[in-house]
Amino acid sequence: MKVLVWHVHGSWTTAFVQGGHEYLVPVVPGRGPDGLGRARTWDWPASVREVTPERLREEDVDVVVLQRTRDLELVRQWLGREPGRDLPAVFLEHNAPGLEPGDGPVPHTRHPLGDRDDVPIAHVTHFNRLFYDNGRAPTTVIEHGIVDPGERWTGELARAAVVTNEPVRRGRTVGADLLPGLAAVAPVDVFGMGLAGLHERHGLDPERVALHDDPPQAAMHAELARRRVYVHPVRWTSLGLSLLEAMHLGMPVVALATTEVVEAVPAEAGVLSTRPDVLWDAVRGYLHDEDAARLAGKAARAAALERYGLPRFLSDWDTLLEEVTR
């Protein structure tokens, strides 16, 4: 089937396009948010085709995966069809509630599709489905799937790794304010997009905190695997794909016990707590005990493979897409 899907979240889309369909990805001049086109730092198969808005009407689109309310209007403009009525559609909800302007307070956040019953909402975590007010929209949960990068952890560098996008803008949401506490107990490598200004915003010492801005995914995996421990200081987002990728690599996890993390990371895979001092003690422990780090990393990989493997993810999506196109 031909699936129209925007390139919004590169890591998620990388997993999604590994399926057996043809994937139409909008591209616009300048590759802005309405059409980023194919990924440049992820490896996507040839079944992913860039399509301009002008050419979309020539495509026999079978189903659209919406990820933003903006996508509803773009489908109307570009295809002349109404999602959910004369074009089968799914709304993929990546985000935890309360993060967008006008969302309203959690746990009373009303999902923007809550007043419709013709477009199912597919949440990426059970936490998100629980905390949104989904109204009368049909809902399901399709948990993340990961393209397995392989068990690559060496832990040869006694450093902590953090992956985060736009921490200067997102601040407390992603735990950027906790980085000084982490840097006080371990040298830190921060990987992600939009890292400029992080040192200045939080008074971080460049000798203690190194920034790796927007590396290709394969290069980031290789570098993550050399670090001793993965740290996830996020307060309030959906379950980070970078966390699951680190677990696949075989890295031990130290993370805030918030949102879906408490479901994803078993006790033997690392340390979860809402107390930063407990987390920093755990980081110290892994830096000084490489064997403990190795054992926790193996447990993390086993858990991630069992719950977040790619075959289950693709099968779940095939089932949902078949249901909405009947």
C-alpha positions as CSV (number, residue, x, y, z in Angstrom):
1,M,0.0,0.0,0.0
2,K,1.0,3.6,-0.5
3,V,1.5,5.4,2.8
4,L,1.8,9.1,3.1
5,V,3.9,10.1,6.1
6,W,5.8,13.3,7.0
7,H,9.4,13.2,8.1
8,V,8.8,14.6,11.6
9,H,10.8,12.4,13.9
10,G,13.8,10.8,12.1
11,S,14.4,7.9,14.5
12,W,10.8,6.9,14.6
13,T,10.4,7.2,10.8
14,T,13.5,5.1,10.3
15,A,11.9,2.2,12.0
16,F,8.5,2.8,10.4
17,V,9.8,2.7,6.8
18,Q,11.4,-0.7,7.2
19,G,8.0,-2.2,6.5
20,G,6.8,-3.7,3.3
21,H,4.9,-0.7,1.9
22,E,5.7,2.3,-0.4
23,Y,6.2,5.4,1.7
24,L,5.5,8.8,0.2
25,V,7.4,11.6,2.1
26,P,6.5,15.2,1.2
27,V,9.3,17.5,0.2
28,V,9.0,21.3,-0.3
29,P,11.5,23.9,-1.4
30,G,14.0,24.6,1.4
31,R,12.9,21.4,3.1
32,G,10.9,23.1,5.7
33,P,8.6,21.5,8.3
34,D,5.9,20.9,5.7
35,G,8.3,18.7,3.7
36,L,11.7,17.7,5.0
37,G,11.9,14.9,2.5
38,R,14.2,11.9,3.0
39,A,16.5,11.8,6.0
40,R,20.1,12.8,5.6
41,T,21.5,11.3,8.7
42,W,19.5,8.1,8.8
43,D,19.6,5.1,6.5
44,W,16.2,4.7,4.7
45,P,15.4,2.1,2.1
46,A,14.5,2.8,-1.6
47,S,10.8,2.2,-0.8
48,V,10.8,5.8,0.6
49,R,10.0,8.3,-2.2
50,E,10.1,12.1,-1.9
51,V,6.9,13.6,-3.4
52,T,6.2,17.3,-4.0
53,P,2.8,18.7,-3.1
54,E,2.1,19.3,-6.8
55,R,2.7,15.6,-7.6
56,L,0.8,14.1,-4.7
57,R,-2.6,14.2,-6.4
58,E,-1.1,11.9,-9.1
59,E,-0.4,9.3,-6.4
60,D,-3.0,6.8,-5.4
61,V,-2.5,7.3,-1.7
62,D,-4.0,4.5,0.4
63,V,-3.6,5.9,3.9
64,V,-2.1,8.8,5.6
65,V,-0.2,8.8,8.9
66,L,-0.8,12.2,10.5
67,Q,1.5,13.5,13.2
68,R,0.5,17.2,13.6
69,T,-2.8,19.0,13.3
70,R,-1.1,20.9,10.5
71,D,-1.1,17.7,8.5
72,L,-4.9,17.6,8.3
73,E,-4.9,20.9,6.5
74,L,-2.0,19.9,4.2
75,V,-3.9,16.8,3.1
76,R,-6.9,18.9,2.3
77,Q,-4.8,21.4,0.3
78,W,-2.6,18.9,-1.5
79,L,-4.9,16.0,-2.1
80,G,-8.4,17.6,-2.0
81,R,-9.5,14.8,0.4
82,E,-10.6,14.8,4.0
83,P,-8.6,12.5,6.3
84,G,-10.8,9.9,8.0
85,R,-13.7,10.4,5.6
86,D,-12.5,9.9,2.1
87,L,-8.9,9.0,2.9
88,P,-8.1,6.5,5.6
89,A,-6.0,8.1,8.3
90,V,-4.2,7.5,11.6
91,F,-3.0,10.2,13.9
92,L,0.3,9.2,15.4
93,E,0.8,10.9,18.8
94,H,4.5,11.2,19.7
95,N,4.2,13.7,22.5
96,A,3.3,13.6,26.1
97,P,0.4,15.9,26.9
98,G,0.9,19.5,28.0
99,L,3.8,20.4,25.8
100,E,2.1,22.3,23.0
101,P,0.7,25.8,23.3
102,G,-3.0,25.6,24.3
103,D,-2.7,22.0,25.5
104,G,-4.2,22.9,28.9
105,P,-3.0,21.4,32.2
106,V,-2.1,17.7,32.7
107,P,-4.0,15.5,33.3
108,H,-6.9,17.4,31.8
109,T,-5.2,17.9,28.4
110,R,-7.7,17.3,25.7
111,H,-6.3,15.7,22.6
112,P,-6.9,17.9,19.4
113,L,-8.6,14.9,17.7
114,G,-10.7,14.1,20.8
115,D,-13.9,15.4,19.2
116,R,-13.6,13.1,16.2
117,D,-14.3,9.4,15.9
118,D,-13.2,8.9,12.3
119,V,-9.4,9.1,12.8
120,P,-7.9,6.7,15.4
121,I,-5.1,8.0,17.6
122,A,-2.1,5.7,17.9
123,H,-0.1,6.7,21.0
124,V,3.5,5.6,21.3
125,T,3.3,4.8,25.0
126,H,0.6,3.6,27.4
127,F,1.5,6.5,29.6
128,N,0.5,9.0,26.9
129,R,-2.8,7.3,26.2
130,L,-3.6,7.3,30.0
131,F,-2.7,11.0,30.5
132,Y,-4.4,12.5,27.5
133,D,-8.2,13.1,27.5
134,N,-8.8,11.3,24.2
135,G,-12.5,12.2,24.1
136,R,-14.5,10.0,21.7
137,A,-11.5,9.2,19.4
138,P,-10.7,5.5,19.1
139,T,-7.2,4.9,20.5
140,T,-4.5,2.3,20.5
141,V,-0.9,2.0,21.6
142,I,1.9,0.9,19.3
143,E,5.1,1.0,21.3
144,H,8.3,2.0,19.7
145,G,10.4,-0.4,17.5
146,I,14.1,0.0,17.0
147,V,16.4,-1.0,14.1
148,D,18.8,-3.0,16.2
149,P,22.3,-1.4,16.0
150,G,23.8,-4.5,17.6
151,E,25.4,-5.1,21.0
152,R,28.3,-2.7,20.7
153,W,29.0,-1.4,24.2
154,T,32.6,-1.4,25.3
155,G,32.4,1.2,28.1
156,E,36.1,2.0,27.4
157,L,35.6,5.7,28.3
158,A,34.6,6.3,31.9
159,R,32.2,9.0,30.8
160,A,28.4,9.5,30.9
161,A,26.4,9.9,27.7
162,V,23.3,12.0,27.3
163,V,21.2,12.3,24.1
164,T,18.8,15.3,23.9
165,N,17.5,17.6,21.2
166,E,17.1,21.3,21.7
167,P,18.0,21.3,25.4
168,V,18.4,25.1,25.4
169,R,14.9,25.7,24.2
170,R,13.3,22.8,26.1
171,G,15.2,23.3,29.3
172,R,13.6,21.7,32.4
173,T,11.4,19.4,30.2
174,V,14.4,17.4,29.1
175,G,16.3,18.0,32.3
176,A,19.0,20.4,31.0
177,D,19.1,22.0,34.4
178,L,20.3,18.7,35.9
179,L,23.4,18.6,33.7
180,P,25.5,20.6,36.2
181,G,24.8,18.0,38.9
182,L,25.7,15.2,36.6
183,A,28.9,16.9,35.4
184,A,30.0,17.3,39.0
185,V,30.3,13.5,39.3
186,A,31.3,12.5,35.8
187,P,32.6,13.9,32.6
188,V,29.7,14.1,30.2
189,D,29.1,13.8,26.4
190,V,25.9,15.4,25.1
191,F,24.7,14.2,21.7
192,G,21.8,15.7,19.8
193,M,20.4,18.6,17.8
194,G,20.3,22.3,18.8
195,L,23.1,22.1,21.4
196,A,24.5,25.6,20.8
197,G,24.4,27.8,23.9
198,L,24.0,24.9,26.4
199,H,27.3,25.7,28.2
200,E,26.3,29.3,28.7
201,R,22.7,28.7,29.7
202,H,23.6,26.3,32.5
203,G,27.1,27.3,33.4
204,L,28.7,24.1,32.2
205,D,32.5,23.7,32.0
206,P,33.5,22.7,28.5
207,E,36.3,20.6,30.1
208,R,33.6,18.5,31.8
209,V,30.8,18.6,29.2
210,A,31.5,18.0,25.5
211,L,28.9,18.7,22.9
212,H,28.3,16.5,19.8
213,D,25.9,18.5,17.6
214,D,23.7,16.5,15.2
215,P,25.9,13.5,14.4
216,P,24.7,10.9,11.9
217,Q,22.9,8.1,13.7
218,A,25.5,5.4,12.9
219,A,28.3,7.6,14.2
220,M,26.3,8.5,17.3
221,H,25.7,4.8,18.1
222,A,29.4,4.1,17.7
223,E,30.4,6.9,20.1
224,L,27.6,6.1,22.6
225,A,28.8,2.5,22.9
226,R,32.3,3.7,24.0
227,R,30.8,5.6,27.0
228,R,30.4,3.8,30.3
229,V,26.8,4.7,31.1
230,Y,23.8,6.2,29.5
231,V,22.0,8.9,31.5
232,H,18.4,10.0,30.8
233,P,17.6,13.1,32.8
234,V,14.2,13.8,31.1
235,R,11.3,15.0,33.2
236,W,8.4,15.0,30.8
237,T,8.4,13.6,27.2
238,S,7.4,10.5,25.5
239,L,9.7,7.5,25.9
240,G,12.9,8.7,24.2
241,L,14.0,6.5,21.3
242,S,17.6,7.4,22.1
243,L,17.1,5.6,25.5
244,L,15.9,2.5,23.7
245,E,18.8,2.7,21.2
246,A,21.3,2.9,24.1
247,M,19.7,-0.2,25.7
248,H,20.0,-2.0,22.3
249,L,23.7,-1.1,22.3
250,G,24.0,-2.8,25.7
251,M,24.5,0.3,27.8
252,P,23.5,0.5,31.5
253,V,20.9,3.1,32.2
254,V,20.6,5.8,34.9
255,A,17.3,7.7,34.4
256,L,14.7,9.8,36.1
257,A,11.8,7.5,37.0
258,T,9.2,9.6,35.1
259,T,6.7,8.9,32.3
260,E,7.1,5.5,30.5
261,V,10.7,5.0,31.6
262,V,9.5,3.0,34.7
263,E,7.9,0.5,32.3
264,A,10.8,0.3,29.8
265,V,13.8,-0.1,32.1
266,P,13.8,-3.1,34.4
267,A,15.6,-3.0,37.8
268,E,18.5,-5.2,36.6
269,A,19.2,-2.8,33.6
270,G,20.2,0.2,35.7
271,V,18.9,2.7,38.3
272,L,15.7,4.7,38.2
273,S,14.8,7.4,40.7
274,T,13.2,10.8,41.1
275,R,16.1,11.8,43.3
276,P,19.1,13.2,41.4
277,D,21.5,12.4,44.3
278,V,20.5,8.7,43.9
279,L,21.1,8.9,40.1
280,W,24.5,10.6,40.5
281,D,25.6,7.9,43.1
282,A,24.6,5.3,40.5
283,V,26.7,7.0,37.8
284,R,29.7,7.1,40.1
285,G,29.2,3.4,40.8
286,Y,29.2,2.4,37.1
287,L,32.2,4.6,36.4
288,H,34.1,2.7,39.0
289,D,32.7,-0.8,38.4
290,E,32.9,-1.8,34.8
291,D,31.7,-5.3,35.5
292,A,28.5,-4.0,37.0
293,A,28.0,-1.7,34.1
294,R,28.5,-4.6,31.7
295,L,25.9,-6.8,33.4
296,A,23.4,-4.0,33.6
297,G,23.9,-3.3,29.9
298,K,23.3,-6.9,28.9
299,A,20.1,-6.8,30.9
300,A,19.1,-3.6,29.2
301,R,19.7,-5.0,25.8
302,A,17.7,-8.2,26.5
303,A,14.7,-6.1,27.8
304,A,14.8,-3.8,24.8
305,L,15.0,-6.6,22.3
306,E,12.0,-8.4,23.9
307,R,9.7,-5.3,24.1
308,Y,10.9,-2.9,21.4
309,G,12.0,-5.2,18.6
310,L,11.4,-4.1,15.1
311,P,9.3,-7.2,13.9
312,R,6.6,-6.6,16.6
313,F,6.5,-2.8,15.8
314,L,6.0,-3.4,12.1
315,S,3.5,-6.1,12.6
316,D,1.4,-3.8,14.9
317,W,1.5,-1.1,12.3
318,D,0.5,-3.4,9.5
319,T,-2.5,-4.6,11.6
320,L,-3.6,-1.0,12.2
321,L,-3.2,0.2,8.6
322,E,-5.1,-2.8,7.4
323,E,-8.0,-2.0,9.8
324,V,-8.3,1.6,8.8
325,T,-8.2,0.8,5.0
326,R,-10.9,-1.8,5.1
